[in-house]
């Protein structure tokens, strides 16, 4: 009887031990199952963090590269503009206007105008003397003819020392142009006196654009000016 009881007790204890082991194993498996997703979540989170950092790094490097490119392009543009500006300035320093200011700065605008007009329209360009006569408004074109028409404005008459050099009678418009009166050098049978003839001259003046001319030739003429008041 005692043996049966002991045998039964041993089997019960053995079953309890098996159940206890099974329970522990199941609990361990459950905990392992719970920990594995958490572990995977943490790994995924770390991988996403790394990828995010790498993406940010790439974006930052791309932004820096674009900024550098923009800066280089901007710098090149400034350089071109500066170079263009310097080229323009250099060109302006070598223009005829700058040289003209230097060579003709010692002469009056009127003297320069007389020389330019003669240099362009005179029969003989190089003369020993260039006479300048100012004729006021109302003066007859032919002083020895009482029927002659009169100048409607102040005019200037340029003439060489000899008749063959010719003469030029004009008024200045102040804008680089002049009104040329085709008054003859000598009044004779070819150019008869009379009101009609003188009126035709006044009514048919020529508008002429005065050329700048060569500075050295202009100075040479200025040096032989003989201005009559």
C-alpha positions in Angstrom: 0.0 0.0 0.0 2.8 2.4 0.8 4.5 1.5 -2.3 1.5 2.3 -4.4 1.1 5.6 -2.6 4.8 6.4 -3.1 4.5 5.5 -6.8 1.5 7.6 -7.2 3.2 10.5 -5.4 6.2 10.3 -7.6 4.1 10.3 -10.8 2.2 13.4 -9.6 5.5 15.1 -8.8 6.9 14.1 -12.1 3.8 15.5 -13.9 3.9 18.7 -12.0 7.6 19.1 -12.9 6.8 18.5 -16.5 4.0 21.0 -16.4 6.2 23.5 -14.7 8.9 23.1 -17.4 6.3 23.4 -20.1 5.0 26.6 -18.5 8.5 28.1 -18.2 9.3 27.2 -21.7 6.0 28.8 -23.0 6.6 31.9 -20.9 10.1 32.2 -22.3 8.9 31.8 -25.8 6.2 34.5 -25.3 8.8 36.9 -23.9 11.1 36.1 -26.8 8.3 36.8 -29.2 7.5 40.1 -27.5 11.2 41.2 -27.5 11.8 40.3 -31.1 9.4 42.9 -32.7 10.7 45.5 -30.3 14.2 44.7 -31.2 13.3 44.8 -34.9 11.5 48.1 -34.4 14.6 49.6 -32.8 16.8 48.3 -35.7 14.3 49.7 -38.2 14.3 53.0 -36.4 18.1 53.1 -36.3 18.2 52.3 -40.1 15.7 55.0 -40.8 17.7 57.5 -38.7 20.9 56.6 -40.6 19.1 56.9 -44.0 17.6 60.3 -42.9 21.0 61.6 -41.8 22.6 60.4 -45.1 19.7 62.0 -47.1 20.1 65.3 -45.2 23.9 65.1 -45.7 23.3 64.6 -49.5 20.8 67.5 -49.6 23.1 69.7 -47.7 26.0 68.9 -50.0 23.7 69.5 -53.0 22.6 72.8 -51.6 26.2 73.8 -50.9 27.2 72.8 -54.4 24.3 74.8 -55.9 25.2 77.8 -53.7 28.8 77.5 -54.8 27.7 77.3 -58.5 25.5 80.3 -58.1 28.3 82.2 -56.4 30.7 81.3 -59.2 28.2 82.3 -61.9 27.5 85.5 -60.1 31.2 86.2 -59.7 31.8 85.5 -63.4 29.0 87.9 -64.3 30.5 90.6 -62.1 33.9 90.0 -63.6 32.4 90.3 -67.1 30.6 93.5 -66.2 33.7 94.9 -64.6 35.8 93.9 -67.5 33.2 95.4 -69.9 33.1 98.6 -67.8 36.9 98.8 -67.8 36.9 98.3 -71.6 34.4 101.0 -72.1 36.4 103.4 -69.9 39.6 102.5 -71.8 37.8 103.2 -75.1 36.5 106.5 -73.9 40.0 107.5 -72.8 41.2 107.0 -76.4 38.3 108.7 -78.2 38.8 111.7 -80.4 36.7 113.8 -78.1 39.3 113.4 -75.3 42.1 114.2 -77.6 40.2 117.2 -79.0 39.7 118.6 -75.5 43.5 118.4 -74.9 44.6 119.9 -78.2 41.9 122.6 -78.6 41.4 123.5 -75.0 43.4 126.7 -75.4 41.1 128.1 -78.1 37.6 129.6 -78.0 34.6 127.8 -79.5 34.3 130.7 -82.0 37.9 130.3 -83.2 37.4 126.5 -83.6 34.2 127.1 -85.5 35.8 129.6 -88.0 38.6 127.1 -88.7 36.3 124.2 -89.1 34.0 126.0 -91.5 36.9 127.2 -93.6 38.5 123.8 -93.6 35.3 122.2 -94.9 34.0 124.9 -97.4 37.0 127.1 -98.3 38.3 127.0 -101.9 41.9 126.9 -100.7 42.3 125.1 -97.3 45.7 126.3 -96.4 45.9 130.1 -96.4 48.5 132.6 -95.1 45.7 134.6 -93.5 42.0 133.9 -92.7 40.0 137.0 -92.3 36.9 137.0 -90.1 34.3 139.7 -90.4 31.1 140.0 -88.3 28.2 141.5 -90.2 25.2 142.6 -88.1 21.5 141.9 -88.9 20.0 144.5 -91.3 23.3 145.0 -93.3 22.7 145.0 -97.1 24.1 142.0 -98.9 25.5 144.4 -101.5 26.7 147.5 -99.6 27.0 149.6 -102.8 23.5 148.8 -104.0 20.7 150.7 -102.3 18.1 148.2 -103.7 19.9 145.3 -102.1 18.0 143.1 -99.6 19.5 143.0 -96.1 20.7 140.1 -93.9 17.8 138.8 -91.7 20.3 137.8 -88.9 23.9 138.3 -87.8 26.3 136.6 -90.1 30.0 135.9 -90.3 32.1 136.3 -93.4 35.4 134.3 -93.8 37.8 135.2 -96.6 41.4 134.5 -97.5 43.9 137.2 -98.2 43.4 136.8 -101.9 40.2 136.7 -104.0 41.2 133.3 -105.4 40.9 131.8 -101.9 37.1 132.6 -102.0 34.8 133.6 -99.1 32.1 132.1 -97.0 29.2 133.9 -95.4 27.2 132.1 -92.9 25.2 132.1 -89.6 25.6 129.6 -86.9 22.7 127.6 -85.5 24.5 126.6 -82.3 23.9 122.9 -82.9 26.8 122.0 -85.2 25.0 123.3 -88.3 25.3 126.6 -90.2 23.2 128.5 -92.8 25.4 129.3 -95.8 24.6 132.5 -97.8 25.8 132.1 -101.4 27.1 135.7 -101.5 29.6 136.2 -104.4 33.2 137.3 -103.6 32.9 140.1 -106.1 29.8 141.9 -107.4 30.1 142.3 -111.2 28.2 141.6 -114.4 27.9 137.9 -113.5 26.4 138.8 -110.2 24.2 141.8 -110.9 23.0 144.1 -108.3 19.3 144.3 -107.5 16.8 143.4 -104.9 15.5 140.3 -106.6 19.0 138.7 -106.8 19.8 139.5 -103.2 16.5 138.1 -102.0 17.1 134.9 -103.8 20.3 134.5 -101.9 18.5 135.0 -98.6 15.7 132.7 -99.5 18.0 129.9 -100.7 20.5 129.4 -97.9 22.1 126.0 -97.5 22.0 124.1 -94.2 25.4 122.5 -93.7 26.5 120.1 -91.0 30.0 121.1 -89.9 32.6 118.3 -89.7 34.9 118.2 -86.7 37.9 118.1 -89.0 41.5 117.3 -88.0 42.7 119.0 -84.9 46.2 119.9 -86.2 44.7 121.5 -89.4 42.2 123.4 -87.2 45.0 124.8 -85.0 47.0 125.8 -88.1 44.1 127.9 -89.3 43.4 129.4 -85.9 47.0 130.6 -85.8 46.4 132.7 -89.0 43.0 134.1 -88.0 42.6 137.9 -88.5 39.3 138.8 -86.7 37.8 142.2 -87.6 35.4 143.7 -85.2 
